[in-house]
Amino acid sequence: KNDPAALNRAIQLAEQSRDRVKLTKQIDEAKRAVTELERDRETKKLAQVENIERYNDQRHTENGANSTRCEGGRFGEDLKAEISGLEMALKRKYLQKRLKGNLNVAVQNLDLVRLRRAINEVTTAGFLSELGIELDEAQGLLSKLERLELIKKAVMELTNGHIAEIKSYSAPPVQVHKVLMALLIVLGEEPEIVRDWFEIQVLLVKTGKMSLKRRIQEYNPVNLSTSNARRAANIIGDTQSEELHSISKAAKVFYLWTSAVVEDRLSQDVIR
């Protein structure tokens, strides 16, 4: 309970498990616990800095009294300036470490909101050179996640009629079948199951939390394993969105979302 890193790992494992829907409440509680632990740690660190400041203020007072015995008080003033510089350097070093940690957590969790906030904090604080490498990686990931968000919006705009059109195929076009196979593998279905078009039709009619649009809306790319990403990429490798445009609007949108998720996941592996 006192280890945010361990909690984050546990959250990732829970989100990747088959029981992730059943564990939703526990996952949310764990995420809140991580936030509280991080806040408590920051509060304690700030308290430590304040204690150092109080100690240095006391030293300043003592040195100020002693400095009257120095020529023109210049020694005391120089010492005060030196201590002040050390304080500023300490604060800046702590702030840099905290902001770097925020960036890394946002990147690891592929969290669009936290990523935007972390990038803005680094930029505002003026750590463009000190955290240049981390910032470049975060900004590249941000662009990909924002693109994915736009495609997700297009998915949410699909009507029941668009999805029913795909379900109505008794023998779907090969490209449509491939897109749905890859999509469902990315969402966590077993590859052996989605080879069967009938099984895909069954999954297409599910409602509530298991509906296709709802699963895409709540999807976390962290849950996609490298092996499933590669499997999905191989399935849709020769698919062209232009071909799908004339066949099915829904199939085209599903293809764009699936290919974007897979591409981002595999590119993360290359970076690591």
C-alpha positions in Angstrom: 0.0 0.0 0.0 3.0 2.3 0.4 4.6 1.6 -2.9 3.2 3.6 -5.9 5.4 1.7 -8.4 4.2 -1.7 -7.1 0.6 -0.5 -7.2 1.0 0.7 -10.8 2.4 -2.7 -11.8 -0.5 -4.4 -10.1 -3.0 -2.1 -11.9 -1.4 -2.9 -15.3 -1.6 -6.7 -14.6 -5.3 -6.3 -13.5 -6.2 -4.3 -16.6 -4.5 -7.0 -18.8 -6.4 -9.9 -17.1 -9.5 -11.6 -18.3 -11.2 -10.4 -15.1 -10.5 -6.8 -15.7 -14.2 -5.9 -15.9 -14.9 -7.6 -12.5 -11.8 -5.8 -11.1 -12.9 -2.3 -12.2 -13.8 -1.2 -8.7 -10.5 -2.4 -7.3 -8.5 -0.9 -10.2 -10.2 2.5 -9.6 -9.4 2.3 -5.8 -5.8 1.4 -6.6 -5.4 4.3 -9.0 -6.8 6.6 -6.3 -4.4 5.2 -3.8 -1.5 5.8 -6.2 -2.5 9.4 -6.6 -2.8 9.9 -2.8 0.6 8.2 -2.2 2.3 10.4 -4.8 0.6 13.5 -3.2 1.8 12.5 0.3 5.3 12.0 -1.0 5.4 15.4 -2.6 4.0 17.0 0.6 6.7 15.3 2.7 9.5 16.4 0.3 8.2 19.9 0.3 8.1 19.8 4.1 11.8 18.7 4.1 12.6 21.6 1.8 10.8 24.0 4.2 12.7 22.6 7.2 16.0 23.2 5.3 14.8 26.8 4.6 14.0 27.4 8.3 17.4 26.0 9.2 19.1 28.2 6.7 17.1 31.2 7.8 18.4 30.6 11.3 21.9 30.4 9.9 21.4 33.6 8.0 20.4 35.4 11.2 23.5 34.1 13.0 25.8 34.8 10.1 24.2 38.3 9.8 25.1 39.0 13.4 28.6 37.7 12.9 29.0 39.6 9.6 29.0 42.9 11.5 32.5 42.0 12.7 33.7 41.5 9.1 34.9 44.3 6.9 31.8 46.2 5.8 29.7 43.1 6.3 30.7 41.8 2.9 31.6 38.4 4.1 28.1 37.9 5.6 26.4 39.1 2.4 28.5 36.8 0.3 27.7 33.9 2.5 24.0 34.7 2.4 24.1 34.9 -1.4 25.9 31.6 -1.6 23.4 29.8 0.7 20.5 31.3 -1.2 22.0 30.0 -4.5 22.3 26.5 -3.0 18.7 26.6 -1.8 17.5 27.5 -5.3 19.6 24.8 -6.8 18.2 22.2 -4.4 14.6 23.3 -5.1 15.2 23.2 -8.9 16.9 19.7 -8.6 13.9 18.4 -6.7 11.4 19.9 -9.1 13.3 18.5 -12.1 13.2 15.0 -10.5 9.5 15.3 -9.8 8.6 16.5 -13.3 10.7 13.8 -14.9 8.8 11.2 -12.8 5.5 12.6 -13.9 6.5 12.4 -17.6 7.7 8.8 -17.2 4.5 7.7 -15.5 2.3 9.3 -18.1 4.3 7.7 -21.0 4.3 4.3 -19.4 0.5 4.4 -18.8 -0.2 6.0 -22.2 -2.4 8.5 -20.3 -3.4 11.3 -22.6 -4.6 13.7 -19.9 -1.6 13.2 -17.6 0.8 13.4 -20.6 -0.6 16.8 -21.6 -0.3 18.1 -18.0 3.2 16.7 -17.5 4.5 18.2 -20.8 3.0 21.6 -19.9 4.6 21.5 -16.4 8.1 20.8 -17.9 7.7 23.5 -20.5 6.4 26.1 -18.0 9.1 25.3 -15.4 11.8 25.8 -18.1 13.4 22.4 -18.2 13.5 22.2 -22.0 17.3 21.4 -22.0 17.5 19.3 -18.9 14.6 17.0 -19.8 14.9 17.4 -23.6 15.1 13.7 -24.4 12.2 12.8 -22.2 10.2 15.7 -23.5 10.7 14.7 -27.1 9.6 11.2 -26.4 6.5 12.5 -24.6 5.6 14.9 -27.3 5.9 12.2 -30.0 3.6 9.9 -27.9 1.2 12.8 -27.3 0.8 13.3 -31.1 0.0 9.6 -31.6 -2.5 9.5 -28.7 -4.3 12.6 -29.9 -4.5 11.0 -33.4 -5.9 7.8 -31.7 -8.4 10.0 -29.8 -9.7 11.5 -33.1 -10.2 8.0 -34.6 -11.9 6.9 -31.4 -14.3 9.8 -31.8 -15.1 8.5 -35.3 -15.8 5.1 -33.9 -18.2 6.6 -31.4 -20.1 8.3 -34.2 -20.8 5.0 -35.9 -24.5 4.1 -35.7 -26.1 0.7 -34.9 -27.0 0.5 -38.5 -23.3 0.7 -39.6 -22.4 -2.2 -37.3 -25.5 -4.1 -38.2 -24.4 -3.9 -41.8 -21.2 -5.8 -41.0 -23.1 -8.3 -38.9 -25.5 -9.0 -41.8 -22.8 -10.5 -44.0 -23.2 -14.3 -44.2 -19.9 -14.5 -46.1 -18.1 -11.2 -45.6 -15.6 -9.7 -48.0 -12.1 -11.0 -47.0 -10.8 -7.5 -46.1 -13.8 -7.0 -43.7 -13.2 -10.3 -42.0 -9.5 -9.5 -41.5 -10.3 -6.1 -40.0 -12.7 -7.5 -37.5 -10.3 -10.4 -36.6 -7.5 -7.9 -35.9 -9.8 -5.5 -34.0 -11.1 -8.2 -31.7 -7.6 -9.6 -31.1 -6.5 -6.2 -30.0 -9.5 -6.0 -27.7 -8.4 -9.2 -26.1 -10.4 -12.0 -27.9 -8.6 -15.3 -28.6 -7.3 -15.5 -32.2 -8.6 -19.0 -32.7 -12.2 -17.8 -31.9 -12.3 -14.9 -34.2 -11.3 -16.9 -37.2 -14.9 -18.1 -37.2 -17.2 -15.4 -38.7 -20.1 -16.7 -36.8 -18.2 -16.0 -33.5 -17.5 -12.5 -34.7 -21.2 -12.0 -35.4 -22.0 -13.1 -31.8 -19.5 -10.5 -30.4 -21.0 -7.8 -32.6 -24.4 -8.1 -31.1 -23.3 -7.8 -27.5 -24.5 -4.8 -25.5 -23.6 -2.8 -22.5 -20.0 -2.9 -21.3 -19.2 -5.7 -23.8 -20.5 -3.8 -26.8 -17.9 -3.1 -29.4 -18.1 0.7 -29.2 -18.0 0.6 -25.4 -14.9 -1.6 -25.4 -13.1 0.7 -27.8 -14.1 3.8 -25.8 -12.7 2.4 -22.6 -9.7 0.6 -24.1 -6.3 1.2 -22.6 -3.4 0.5 -25.1 -1.3 -0.7 -22.2 -3.3 -3.9 -22.2 -2.1 -4.8 -25.7 0.7 -7.4 -25.7 3.5 -7.3 -28.2 2.5 -10.8 -29.5 -1.1 -9.8 -30.2 0.0 -6.5 -31.7 2.2 -8.3 -34.2 -0.5 -10.9 -34.9 -3.0 -8.1 -35.6 -0.5 -6.3 -37.8 0.1 -9.4 -39.9 -3.6 -9.9 -40.4 -4.3 -6.4 -41.8 -0.9 -5.9 -43.3 -2.1 -5.9 -46.9 -5.4 -4.0 -46.2 -5.9 -0.6 -47.7 -8.4 1.9 -46.2 -9.4 3.0 -49.7 -10.6 -0.5 -50.5 -12.7 -0.5 -47.3 -14.2 2.9 -48.0 -16.4 1.5 -50.9 -17.3 -1.6 -48.9 -18.2 -0.5 -45.4 -17.8 2.8 -43.5 -17.6 0.9 -40.1 -15.0 -1.5 -41.4 -12.8 1.4 -42.5 -13.1 3.2 -39.2 -12.3 0.0 -37.3 -9.3 -0.5 -39.5 -8.0 3.0 -38.8 -8.4 2.5 -35.1 -6.8 -1.0 -35.0 -3.9 0.0 -37.2 -3.2 3.1 -35.1 -3.2 1.1 -31.8 -1.0 -1.6 -33.2 1.4 0.8 -34.8 1.8 2.8 -31.5 2.3 -0.4 -29.5 5.0 -1.7 -31.8 6.8 1.7 -32.0 6.9 1.7 -28.2 8.8 -1.6 -28.3 11.3 -0.1 -30.7 11.9 2.9 -28.4 12.4 0.6 -25.4 
